[in-house]
């Protein structure tokens, strides 16, 4: 998020970025990405597959976690002057399943970052060098799920000219109908009222 804790300093002192965002929201996204196809489209079938995916996440080691604070956090109302609560956290997760064995999942969340968004980026393996000595950069695929929705594919394309050189080009498809979308908590409450 591009903003700080605003008037939620006391709350953030109790939770931090890991408990506020990662253990809730980002692990839900990870579960959706890594789960096997559910046997049905009902919420229980989906929940069961997400639970299997989360159970396959390996325990974290200290070297897999990075924590930090944005400058000025300790001056926020409700924050201790010697606070060690993280406002930024990054983790490297491993999912121990046949499909995801050896694939690192890098998860990060924080306050006072350059942009506010929820985004998944998939970086493909770097291809070998075909022309010249240097291998081209890896292609990637990313999809942003909030606040706007877009899908982007970056790939190496051949530059014009005599030399066989490439450059990265990104193809983006955007759907930005934020006004008609329900907010996250609005959707959650609506689902709860409907018994889902």
PyMOL commands that place a pseudoatom at each C-alpha (Angstrom):
pseudoatom trace, name=CA, resn=UNK, resi=1, chain=A, elem=C, hetatm=0, pos=[0.000, 0.000, 0.000]
pseudoatom trace, name=CA, resn=UNK, resi=2, chain=A, elem=C, hetatm=0, pos=[1.216, 3.484, -0.816]
pseudoatom trace, name=CA, resn=UNK, resi=3, chain=A, elem=C, hetatm=0, pos=[0.015, 4.883, 2.514]
pseudoatom trace, name=CA, resn=UNK, resi=4, chain=A, elem=C, hetatm=0, pos=[1.057, 4.367, 6.147]
pseudoatom trace, name=CA, resn=UNK, resi=5, chain=A, elem=C, hetatm=0, pos=[-0.992, 3.091, 9.076]
pseudoatom trace, name=CA, resn=UNK, resi=6, chain=A, elem=C, hetatm=0, pos=[-2.989, 6.351, 9.193]
pseudoatom trace, name=CA, resn=UNK, resi=7, chain=A, elem=C, hetatm=0, pos=[-4.979, 6.335, 12.458]
pseudoatom trace, name=CA, resn=UNK, resi=8, chain=A, elem=C, hetatm=0, pos=[-4.484, 2.580, 12.999]
pseudoatom trace, name=CA, resn=UNK, resi=9, chain=A, elem=C, hetatm=0, pos=[-1.135, 2.743, 14.836]
pseudoatom trace, name=CA, resn=UNK, resi=10, chain=A, elem=C, hetatm=0, pos=[-2.460, 0.949, 17.924]
pseudoatom trace, name=CA, resn=UNK, resi=11, chain=A, elem=C, hetatm=0, pos=[-3.949, -1.826, 15.785]
pseudoatom trace, name=CA, resn=UNK, resi=12, chain=A, elem=C, hetatm=0, pos=[-0.765, -2.215, 13.780]
pseudoatom trace, name=CA, resn=UNK, resi=13, chain=A, elem=C, hetatm=0, pos=[1.325, -2.449, 16.943]
pseudoatom trace, name=CA, resn=UNK, resi=14, chain=A, elem=C, hetatm=0, pos=[-0.688, -5.576, 17.803]
pseudoatom trace, name=CA, resn=UNK, resi=15, chain=A, elem=C, hetatm=0, pos=[-0.655, -7.175, 14.345]
pseudoatom trace, name=CA, resn=UNK, resi=16, chain=A, elem=C, hetatm=0, pos=[2.065, -5.966, 11.979]
pseudoatom trace, name=CA, resn=UNK, resi=17, chain=A, elem=C, hetatm=0, pos=[2.205, -6.667, 8.247]
pseudoatom trace, name=CA, resn=UNK, resi=18, chain=A, elem=C, hetatm=0, pos=[2.517, -10.437, 8.612]
pseudoatom trace, name=CA, resn=UNK, resi=19, chain=A, elem=C, hetatm=0, pos=[-0.656, -10.921, 10.635]
pseudoatom trace, name=CA, resn=UNK, resi=20, chain=A, elem=C, hetatm=0, pos=[-2.564, -8.065, 8.974]
pseudoatom trace, name=CA, resn=UNK, resi=21, chain=A, elem=C, hetatm=0, pos=[-1.971, -8.976, 5.323]
pseudoatom trace, name=CA, resn=UNK, resi=22, chain=A, elem=C, hetatm=0, pos=[0.175, -12.045, 4.724]
pseudoatom trace, name=CA, resn=UNK, resi=23, chain=A, elem=C, hetatm=0, pos=[-1.487, -14.631, 6.958]
pseudoatom trace, name=CA, resn=UNK, resi=24, chain=A, elem=C, hetatm=0, pos=[-4.948, -13.593, 5.761]
pseudoatom trace, name=CA, resn=UNK, resi=25, chain=A, elem=C, hetatm=0, pos=[-5.046, -12.183, 2.278]
pseudoatom trace, name=CA, resn=UNK, resi=26, chain=A, elem=C, hetatm=0, pos=[-1.821, -13.335, 0.656]
pseudoatom trace, name=CA, resn=UNK, resi=27, chain=A, elem=C, hetatm=0, pos=[-2.050, -16.907, 1.905]
pseudoatom trace, name=CA, resn=UNK, resi=28, chain=A, elem=C, hetatm=0, pos=[-5.573, -17.036, 0.446]
pseudoatom trace, name=CA, resn=UNK, resi=29, chain=A, elem=C, hetatm=0, pos=[-4.164, -15.968, -2.926]
pseudoatom trace, name=CA, resn=UNK, resi=30, chain=A, elem=C, hetatm=0, pos=[-1.350, -18.529, -2.598]
pseudoatom trace, name=CA, resn=UNK, resi=31, chain=A, elem=C, hetatm=0, pos=[-3.900, -21.241, -1.801]
pseudoatom trace, name=CA, resn=UNK, resi=32, chain=A, elem=C, hetatm=0, pos=[-6.020, -20.347, -4.838]
pseudoatom trace, name=CA, resn=UNK, resi=33, chain=A, elem=C, hetatm=0, pos=[-2.955, -20.451, -7.094]
pseudoatom trace, name=CA, resn=UNK, resi=34, chain=A, elem=C, hetatm=0, pos=[-1.522, -23.718, -5.806]
pseudoatom trace, name=CA, resn=UNK, resi=35, chain=A, elem=C, hetatm=0, pos=[-4.606, -25.807, -5.034]
pseudoatom trace, name=CA, resn=UNK, resi=36, chain=A, elem=C, hetatm=0, pos=[-5.613, -28.761, -7.165]
pseudoatom trace, name=CA, resn=UNK, resi=37, chain=A, elem=C, hetatm=0, pos=[-8.965, -28.572, -8.999]
pseudoatom trace, name=CA, resn=UNK, resi=38, chain=A, elem=C, hetatm=0, pos=[-11.798, -29.042, -6.487]
pseudoatom trace, name=CA, resn=UNK, resi=39, chain=A, elem=C, hetatm=0, pos=[-14.312, -31.870, -6.917]
pseudoatom trace, name=CA, resn=UNK, resi=40, chain=A, elem=C, hetatm=0, pos=[-17.147, -29.312, -7.059]
pseudoatom trace, name=CA, resn=UNK, resi=41, chain=A, elem=C, hetatm=0, pos=[-17.761, -25.588, -7.197]
pseudoatom trace, name=CA, resn=UNK, resi=42, chain=A, elem=C, hetatm=0, pos=[-19.296, -25.389, -3.726]
pseudoatom trace, name=CA, resn=UNK, resi=43, chain=A, elem=C, hetatm=0, pos=[-17.436, -23.497, -1.010]
pseudoatom trace, name=CA, resn=UNK, resi=44, chain=A, elem=C, hetatm=0, pos=[-16.594, -26.639, 0.986]
pseudoatom trace, name=CA, resn=UNK, resi=45, chain=A, elem=C, hetatm=0, pos=[-14.889, -28.354, -1.962]
pseudoatom trace, name=CA, resn=UNK, resi=46, chain=A, elem=C, hetatm=0, pos=[-12.853, -25.233, -2.668]
pseudoatom trace, name=CA, resn=UNK, resi=47, chain=A, elem=C, hetatm=0, pos=[-11.990, -24.839, 1.019]
pseudoatom trace, name=CA, resn=UNK, resi=48, chain=A, elem=C, hetatm=0, pos=[-10.801, -28.476, 1.198]
pseudoatom trace, name=CA, resn=UNK, resi=49, chain=A, elem=C, hetatm=0, pos=[-8.399, -28.017, -1.724]
pseudoatom trace, name=CA, resn=UNK, resi=50, chain=A, elem=C, hetatm=0, pos=[-7.115, -24.712, -0.378]
pseudoatom trace, name=CA, resn=UNK, resi=51, chain=A, elem=C, hetatm=0, pos=[-6.495, -26.400, 2.967]
pseudoatom trace, name=CA, resn=UNK, resi=52, chain=A, elem=C, hetatm=0, pos=[-4.481, -29.171, 1.279]
pseudoatom trace, name=CA, resn=UNK, resi=53, chain=A, elem=C, hetatm=0, pos=[-2.367, -26.542, -0.481]
pseudoatom trace, name=CA, resn=UNK, resi=54, chain=A, elem=C, hetatm=0, pos=[-1.740, -24.616, 2.743]
pseudoatom trace, name=CA, resn=UNK, resi=55, chain=A, elem=C, hetatm=0, pos=[-0.806, -27.807, 4.604]
pseudoatom trace, name=CA, resn=UNK, resi=56, chain=A, elem=C, hetatm=0, pos=[1.845, -28.426, 1.927]
pseudoatom trace, name=CA, resn=UNK, resi=57, chain=A, elem=C, hetatm=0, pos=[3.611, -25.104, 2.677]
pseudoatom trace, name=CA, resn=UNK, resi=58, chain=A, elem=C, hetatm=0, pos=[6.943, -25.886, 4.321]
pseudoatom trace, name=CA, resn=UNK, resi=59, chain=A, elem=C, hetatm=0, pos=[7.812, -24.327, 7.697]
pseudoatom trace, name=CA, resn=UNK, resi=60, chain=A, elem=C, hetatm=0, pos=[9.641, -21.030, 7.335]
pseudoatom trace, name=CA, resn=UNK, resi=61, chain=A, elem=C, hetatm=0, pos=[13.318, -20.685, 8.181]
pseudoatom trace, name=CA, resn=UNK, resi=62, chain=A, elem=C, hetatm=0, pos=[14.721, -17.388, 9.535]
pseudoatom trace, name=CA, resn=UNK, resi=63, chain=A, elem=C, hetatm=0, pos=[16.578, -16.755, 6.261]
pseudoatom trace, name=CA, resn=UNK, resi=64, chain=A, elem=C, hetatm=0, pos=[13.264, -16.934, 4.353]
pseudoatom trace, name=CA, resn=UNK, resi=65, chain=A, elem=C, hetatm=0, pos=[11.819, -13.860, 6.098]
pseudoatom trace, name=CA, resn=UNK, resi=66, chain=A, elem=C, hetatm=0, pos=[12.650, -10.171, 5.757]
pseudoatom trace, name=CA, resn=UNK, resi=67, chain=A, elem=C, hetatm=0, pos=[10.957, -7.607, 8.022]
pseudoatom trace, name=CA, resn=UNK, resi=68, chain=A, elem=C, hetatm=0, pos=[11.203, -3.811, 8.118]
pseudoatom trace, name=CA, resn=UNK, resi=69, chain=A, elem=C, hetatm=0, pos=[9.507, -0.543, 9.047]
pseudoatom trace, name=CA, resn=UNK, resi=70, chain=A, elem=C, hetatm=0, pos=[8.843, 2.547, 6.996]
pseudoatom trace, name=CA, resn=UNK, resi=71, chain=A, elem=C, hetatm=0, pos=[10.565, 5.735, 8.065]
pseudoatom trace, name=CA, resn=UNK, resi=72, chain=A, elem=C, hetatm=0, pos=[8.320, 7.654, 10.447]
pseudoatom trace, name=CA, resn=UNK, resi=73, chain=A, elem=C, hetatm=0, pos=[6.281, 4.664, 11.683]
pseudoatom trace, name=CA, resn=UNK, resi=74, chain=A, elem=C, hetatm=0, pos=[7.449, 5.149, 15.281]
pseudoatom trace, name=CA, resn=UNK, resi=75, chain=A, elem=C, hetatm=0, pos=[6.078, 8.708, 15.243]
pseudoatom trace, name=CA, resn=UNK, resi=76, chain=A, elem=C, hetatm=0, pos=[2.545, 7.547, 14.353]
pseudoatom trace, name=CA, resn=UNK, resi=77, chain=A, elem=C, hetatm=0, pos=[-0.141, 7.900, 17.032]
pseudoatom trace, name=CA, resn=UNK, resi=78, chain=A, elem=C, hetatm=0, pos=[-0.447, 4.708, 19.109]
pseudoatom trace, name=CA, resn=UNK, resi=79, chain=A, elem=C, hetatm=0, pos=[2.979, 3.354, 18.091]
pseudoatom trace, name=CA, resn=UNK, resi=80, chain=A, elem=C, hetatm=0, pos=[5.704, 2.696, 20.655]
pseudoatom trace, name=CA, resn=UNK, resi=81, chain=A, elem=C, hetatm=0, pos=[8.851, 4.818, 20.223]
pseudoatom trace, name=CA, resn=UNK, resi=82, chain=A, elem=C, hetatm=0, pos=[10.973, 1.633, 20.291]
pseudoatom trace, name=CA, resn=UNK, resi=83, chain=A, elem=C, hetatm=0, pos=[8.567, -0.496, 18.213]
pseudoatom trace, name=CA, resn=UNK, resi=84, chain=A, elem=C, hetatm=0, pos=[9.956, -3.526, 16.404]
pseudoatom trace, name=CA, resn=UNK, resi=85, chain=A, elem=C, hetatm=0, pos=[6.653, -4.336, 14.657]
pseudoatom trace, name=CA, resn=UNK, resi=86, chain=A, elem=C, hetatm=0, pos=[7.070, -4.794, 10.911]
pseudoatom trace, name=CA, resn=UNK, resi=87, chain=A, elem=C, hetatm=0, pos=[5.269, -2.575, 8.428]
pseudoatom trace, name=CA, resn=UNK, resi=88, chain=A, elem=C, hetatm=0, pos=[6.912, -4.502, 5.573]
pseudoatom trace, name=CA, resn=UNK, resi=89, chain=A, elem=C, hetatm=0, pos=[7.456, -8.240, 5.297]
pseudoatom trace, name=CA, resn=UNK, resi=90, chain=A, elem=C, hetatm=0, pos=[8.737, -10.473, 2.520]
pseudoatom trace, name=CA, resn=UNK, resi=91, chain=A, elem=C, hetatm=0, pos=[8.786, -14.270, 2.625]
pseudoatom trace, name=CA, resn=UNK, resi=92, chain=A, elem=C, hetatm=0, pos=[10.025, -17.097, 0.463]
pseudoatom trace, name=CA, resn=UNK, resi=93, chain=A, elem=C, hetatm=0, pos=[7.570, -19.990, 0.655]
pseudoatom trace, name=CA, resn=UNK, resi=94, chain=A, elem=C, hetatm=0, pos=[7.891, -23.541, -0.674]
pseudoatom trace, name=CA, resn=UNK, resi=95, chain=A, elem=C, hetatm=0, pos=[4.871, -25.722, -1.443]
pseudoatom trace, name=CA, resn=UNK, resi=96, chain=A, elem=C, hetatm=0, pos=[5.757, -29.389, -1.044]
pseudoatom trace, name=CA, resn=UNK, resi=97, chain=A, elem=C, hetatm=0, pos=[3.590, -30.997, -3.718]
pseudoatom trace, name=CA, resn=UNK, resi=98, chain=A, elem=C, hetatm=0, pos=[4.321, -32.811, -6.965]
pseudoatom trace, name=CA, resn=UNK, resi=99, chain=A, elem=C, hetatm=0, pos=[3.227, -29.788, -8.997]
pseudoatom trace, name=CA, resn=UNK, resi=100, chain=A, elem=C, hetatm=0, pos=[5.105, -27.066, -7.113]
pseudoatom trace, name=CA, resn=UNK, resi=101, chain=A, elem=C, hetatm=0, pos=[8.208, -28.877, -5.858]
pseudoatom trace, name=CA, resn=UNK, resi=102, chain=A, elem=C, hetatm=0, pos=[11.222, -26.568, -6.163]
pseudoatom trace, name=CA, resn=UNK, resi=103, chain=A, elem=C, hetatm=0, pos=[9.200, -23.481, -7.175]
pseudoatom trace, name=CA, resn=UNK, resi=104, chain=A, elem=C, hetatm=0, pos=[9.792, -20.522, -4.837]
pseudoatom trace, name=CA, resn=UNK, resi=105, chain=A, elem=C, hetatm=0, pos=[6.820, -18.323, -3.964]
pseudoatom trace, name=CA, resn=UNK, resi=106, chain=A, elem=C, hetatm=0, pos=[7.928, -14.830, -2.986]
pseudoatom trace, name=CA, resn=UNK, resi=107, chain=A, elem=C, hetatm=0, pos=[5.282, -12.989, -0.978]
pseudoatom trace, name=CA, resn=UNK, resi=108, chain=A, elem=C, hetatm=0, pos=[5.551, -9.403, 0.183]
pseudoatom trace, name=CA, resn=UNK, resi=109, chain=A, elem=C, hetatm=0, pos=[3.316, -6.799, 1.777]
pseudoatom trace, name=CA, resn=UNK, resi=110, chain=A, elem=C, hetatm=0, pos=[3.833, -3.437, 3.362]
pseudoatom trace, name=CA, resn=UNK, resi=111, chain=A, elem=C, hetatm=0, pos=[2.913, 0.146, 3.988]
pseudoatom trace, name=CA, resn=UNK, resi=112, chain=A, elem=C, hetatm=0, pos=[4.368, 3.284, 2.306]
pseudoatom trace, name=CA, resn=UNK, resi=113, chain=A, elem=C, hetatm=0, pos=[5.350, 1.407, -0.855]
pseudoatom trace, name=CA, resn=UNK, resi=114, chain=A, elem=C, hetatm=0, pos=[5.398, 3.034, -4.327]
pseudoatom trace, name=CA, resn=UNK, resi=115, chain=A, elem=C, hetatm=0, pos=[1.980, 1.634, -5.315]
pseudoatom trace, name=CA, resn=UNK, resi=116, chain=A, elem=C, hetatm=0, pos=[-1.181, 0.195, -3.768]
pseudoatom trace, name=CA, resn=UNK, resi=117, chain=A, elem=C, hetatm=0, pos=[-2.040, -3.112, -5.422]
pseudoatom trace, name=CA, resn=UNK, resi=118, chain=A, elem=C, hetatm=0, pos=[-2.542, -6.834, -5.016]
pseudoatom trace, name=CA, resn=UNK, resi=119, chain=A, elem=C, hetatm=0, pos=[-0.650, -8.561, -7.798]
pseudoatom trace, name=CA, resn=UNK, resi=120, chain=A, elem=C, hetatm=0, pos=[0.676, -11.990, -8.706]
pseudoatom trace, name=CA, resn=UNK, resi=121, chain=A, elem=C, hetatm=0, pos=[3.771, -12.179, -10.909]
pseudoatom trace, name=CA, resn=UNK, resi=122, chain=A, elem=C, hetatm=0, pos=[5.038, -15.394, -12.438]
pseudoatom trace, name=CA, resn=UNK, resi=123, chain=A, elem=C, hetatm=0, pos=[8.591, -15.288, -13.749]
pseudoatom trace, name=CA, resn=UNK, resi=124, chain=A, elem=C, hetatm=0, pos=[9.378, -18.084, -16.182]
pseudoatom trace, name=CA, resn=UNK, resi=125, chain=A, elem=C, hetatm=0, pos=[12.771, -19.744, -16.316]
pseudoatom trace, name=CA, resn=UNK, resi=126, chain=A, elem=C, hetatm=0, pos=[15.421, -17.796, -18.173]
pseudoatom trace, name=CA, resn=UNK, resi=127, chain=A, elem=C, hetatm=0, pos=[15.945, -19.209, -21.670]
pseudoatom trace, name=CA, resn=UNK, resi=128, chain=A, elem=C, hetatm=0, pos=[19.434, -20.094, -22.891]
pseudoatom trace, name=CA, resn=UNK, resi=129, chain=A, elem=C, hetatm=0, pos=[21.430, -17.727, -25.085]
pseudoatom trace, name=CA, resn=UNK, resi=130, chain=A, elem=C, hetatm=0, pos=[20.385, -18.137, -28.720]
pseudoatom trace, name=CA, resn=UNK, resi=131, chain=A, elem=C, hetatm=0, pos=[21.992, -15.104, -30.326]
pseudoatom trace, name=CA, resn=UNK, resi=132, chain=A, elem=C, hetatm=0, pos=[25.243, -13.927, -28.745]
pseudoatom trace, name=CA, resn=UNK, resi=133, chain=A, elem=C, hetatm=0, pos=[26.653, -14.818, -25.351]
pseudoatom trace, name=CA, resn=UNK, resi=134, chain=A, elem=C, hetatm=0, pos=[24.028, -13.300, -23.076]
pseudoatom trace, name=CA, resn=UNK, resi=135, chain=A, elem=C, hetatm=0, pos=[20.764, -15.143, -22.409]
pseudoatom trace, name=CA, resn=UNK, resi=136, chain=A, elem=C, hetatm=0, pos=[17.702, -12.920, -22.767]
pseudoatom trace, name=CA, resn=UNK, resi=137, chain=A, elem=C, hetatm=0, pos=[15.753, -11.893, -19.658]
pseudoatom trace, name=CA, resn=UNK, resi=138, chain=A, elem=C, hetatm=0, pos=[13.041, -14.259, -18.471]
pseudoatom trace, name=CA, resn=UNK, resi=139, chain=A, elem=C, hetatm=0, pos=[9.500, -13.640, -19.674]
pseudoatom trace, name=CA, resn=UNK, resi=140, chain=A, elem=C, hetatm=0, pos=[6.836, -13.036, -17.055]
pseudoatom trace, name=CA, resn=UNK, resi=141, chain=A, elem=C, hetatm=0, pos=[3.111, -13.093, -16.590]
pseudoatom trace, name=CA, resn=UNK, resi=142, chain=A, elem=C, hetatm=0, pos=[1.324, -11.000, -14.006]
pseudoatom trace, name=CA, resn=UNK, resi=143, chain=A, elem=C, hetatm=0, pos=[-2.204, -10.388, -13.012]
pseudoatom trace, name=CA, resn=UNK, resi=144, chain=A, elem=C, hetatm=0, pos=[-3.360, -7.612, -10.742]
pseudoatom trace, name=CA, resn=UNK, resi=145, chain=A, elem=C, hetatm=0, pos=[-6.492, -8.285, -8.745]
pseudoatom trace, name=CA, resn=UNK, resi=146, chain=A, elem=C, hetatm=0, pos=[-6.823, -4.970, -6.976]
pseudoatom trace, name=CA, resn=UNK, resi=147, chain=A, elem=C, hetatm=0, pos=[-7.589, -2.145, -6.962]
pseudoatom trace, name=CA, resn=UNK, resi=148, chain=A, elem=C, hetatm=0, pos=[-7.931, -2.387, -10.754]
pseudoatom trace, name=CA, resn=UNK, resi=149, chain=A, elem=C, hetatm=0, pos=[-7.835, -5.663, -12.667]
pseudoatom trace, name=CA, resn=UNK, resi=150, chain=A, elem=C, hetatm=0, pos=[-5.341, -6.304, -15.420]
pseudoatom trace, name=CA, resn=UNK, resi=151, chain=A, elem=C, hetatm=0, pos=[-3.343, -9.099, -16.980]
pseudoatom trace, name=CA, resn=UNK, resi=152, chain=A, elem=C, hetatm=0, pos=[0.078, -8.540, -18.515]
pseudoatom trace, name=CA, resn=UNK, resi=153, chain=A, elem=C, hetatm=0, pos=[2.433, -10.755, -20.471]
pseudoatom trace, name=CA, resn=UNK, resi=154, chain=A, elem=C, hetatm=0, pos=[5.984, -9.615, -21.049]
pseudoatom trace, name=CA, resn=UNK, resi=155, chain=A, elem=C, hetatm=0, pos=[8.062, -11.309, -23.705]
pseudoatom trace, name=CA, resn=UNK, resi=156, chain=A, elem=C, hetatm=0, pos=[11.242, -10.729, -25.649]
pseudoatom trace, name=CA, resn=UNK, resi=157, chain=A, elem=C, hetatm=0, pos=[10.651, -9.455, -29.172]
pseudoatom trace, name=CA, resn=UNK, resi=158, chain=A, elem=C, hetatm=0, pos=[13.121, -8.942, -31.993]
pseudoatom trace, name=CA, resn=UNK, resi=159, chain=A, elem=C, hetatm=0, pos=[14.235, -5.315, -32.453]
pseudoatom trace, name=CA, resn=UNK, resi=160, chain=A, elem=C, hetatm=0, pos=[14.235, -3.715, -35.880]
pseudoatom trace, name=CA, resn=UNK, resi=161, chain=A, elem=C, hetatm=0, pos=[17.621, -3.509, -37.527]
pseudoatom trace, name=CA, resn=UNK, resi=162, chain=A, elem=C, hetatm=0, pos=[20.459, -5.660, -38.745]
pseudoatom trace, name=CA, resn=UNK, resi=163, chain=A, elem=C, hetatm=0, pos=[21.647, -6.952, -35.367]
pseudoatom trace, name=CA, resn=UNK, resi=164, chain=A, elem=C, hetatm=0, pos=[19.838, -9.865, -33.751]
pseudoatom trace, name=CA, resn=UNK, resi=165, chain=A, elem=C, hetatm=0, pos=[18.845, -8.116, -30.536]
pseudoatom trace, name=CA, resn=UNK, resi=166, chain=A, elem=C, hetatm=0, pos=[15.706, -8.222, -28.497]
pseudoatom trace, name=CA, resn=UNK, resi=167, chain=A, elem=C, hetatm=0, pos=[13.816, -6.033, -26.097]
pseudoatom trace, name=CA, resn=UNK, resi=168, chain=A, elem=C, hetatm=0, pos=[11.134, -6.667, -23.512]
pseudoatom trace, name=CA, resn=UNK, resi=169, chain=A, elem=C, hetatm=0, pos=[7.612, -5.794, -24.601]
pseudoatom trace, name=CA, resn=UNK, resi=170, chain=A, elem=C, hetatm=0, pos=[4.554, -6.018, -22.371]
pseudoatom trace, name=CA, resn=UNK, resi=171, chain=A, elem=C, hetatm=0, pos=[1.039, -6.774, -23.573]
pseudoatom trace, name=CA, resn=UNK, resi=172, chain=A, elem=C, hetatm=0, pos=[-1.582, -5.564, -21.074]
pseudoatom trace, name=CA, resn=UNK, resi=173, chain=A, elem=C, hetatm=0, pos=[-5.316, -6.238, -20.903]
pseudoatom trace, name=CA, resn=UNK, resi=174, chain=A, elem=C, hetatm=0, pos=[-7.156, -4.040, -18.385]
pseudoatom trace, name=CA, resn=UNK, resi=175, chain=A, elem=C, hetatm=0, pos=[-10.612, -4.133, -16.878]
pseudoatom trace, name=CA, resn=UNK, resi=176, chain=A, elem=C, hetatm=0, pos=[-11.187, -1.094, -14.697]
pseudoatom trace, name=CA, resn=UNK, resi=177, chain=A, elem=C, hetatm=0, pos=[-14.817, -1.097, -13.572]
pseudoatom trace, name=CA, resn=UNK, resi=178, chain=A, elem=C, hetatm=0, pos=[-13.994, -0.377, -9.937]
pseudoatom trace, name=CA, resn=UNK, resi=179, chain=A, elem=C, hetatm=0, pos=[-17.195, 1.632, -9.338]
pseudoatom trace, name=CA, resn=UNK, resi=180, chain=A, elem=C, hetatm=0, pos=[-19.490, -1.382, -9.828]
pseudoatom trace, name=CA, resn=UNK, resi=181, chain=A, elem=C, hetatm=0, pos=[-17.292, -3.843, -7.891]
pseudoatom trace, name=CA, resn=UNK, resi=182, chain=A, elem=C, hetatm=0, pos=[-18.100, -4.719, -4.326]
pseudoatom trace, name=CA, resn=UNK, resi=183, chain=A, elem=C, hetatm=0, pos=[-15.439, -3.915, -1.775]
pseudoatom trace, name=CA, resn=UNK, resi=184, chain=A, elem=C, hetatm=0, pos=[-13.649, -6.803, -0.076]
pseudoatom trace, name=CA, resn=UNK, resi=185, chain=A, elem=C, hetatm=0, pos=[-15.512, -6.483, 3.219]
pseudoatom trace, name=CA, resn=UNK, resi=186, chain=A, elem=C, hetatm=0, pos=[-18.799, -5.802, 1.428]
pseudoatom trace, name=CA, resn=UNK, resi=187, chain=A, elem=C, hetatm=0, pos=[-18.378, -9.081, -0.478]
pseudoatom trace, name=CA, resn=UNK, resi=188, chain=A, elem=C, hetatm=0, pos=[-17.410, -10.936, 2.705]
pseudoatom trace, name=CA, resn=UNK, resi=189, chain=A, elem=C, hetatm=0, pos=[-20.486, -9.686, 4.582]
pseudoatom trace, name=CA, resn=UNK, resi=190, chain=A, elem=C, hetatm=0, pos=[-22.777, -10.422, 1.623]
pseudoatom trace, name=CA, resn=UNK, resi=191, chain=A, elem=C, hetatm=0, pos=[-21.445, -13.992, 1.394]
pseudoatom trace, name=CA, resn=UNK, resi=192, chain=A, elem=C, hetatm=0, pos=[-21.871, -14.453, 5.166]
pseudoatom trace, name=CA, resn=UNK, resi=193, chain=A, elem=C, hetatm=0, pos=[-25.463, -13.185, 5.032]
pseudoatom trace, name=CA, resn=UNK, resi=194, chain=A, elem=C, hetatm=0, pos=[-26.166, -15.668, 2.242]
pseudoatom trace, name=CA, resn=UNK, resi=195, chain=A, elem=C, hetatm=0, pos=[-24.730, -18.505, 4.361]
pseudoatom trace, name=CA, resn=UNK, resi=196, chain=A, elem=C, hetatm=0, pos=[-21.538, -18.970, 2.271]
for i in range(1, 196): cmd.bond("trace and resi %d" % i, "trace and resi %d" % (i + 1))
show_as sticks, trace
zoom trace
